[in-house]
Amino acid sequence: MTRNIISSSYLFCMKKETKSSAAALNIRPLGDRVLVRPEDHADAKSPSGIIIPDTARKEKPERGIVVAVGEGKRTDRGEVLPMHIKVGDTIIFDRYGFTEVKIDDTDYFIVSESNILAIVK
């Protein structure tokens, strides 16, 4: 009986996660913008061993995983320049060059391709 309860709970969690992921994928950024899920920062330790909780940090995240990609930037002639970023890429972006959005209680950033500094491989 315990096994069924665990299975049901697990399935409920999986359905909830799938719904949230699907909702994020239904959003397509415009132009040369990408939708990024910021990486979670675990509690860090200072050099002296003091644990610094995530809530005490004042720095904004600058690294994340690309969830959705726009079609690309348009030139003056109307041609679309292809994006260099793909869904699933881990990127480093400008610390203040993004717009924060909340989708299904999950924080995401919309970042322009010009504010993306590097792709982490």
Secondary structure, 3 states (H helix, E strand, C coil): CHHHHHHHHHHHHHHHHHHHHHHHHCCCCCCCEEEEEECCCCCEECCCCCEECHHHCCCCCCEEEEEEECCCEECCCCCEECCCCCCCCEEEECCCCEEEEEECCEEEEEEEHHHEEEEEC
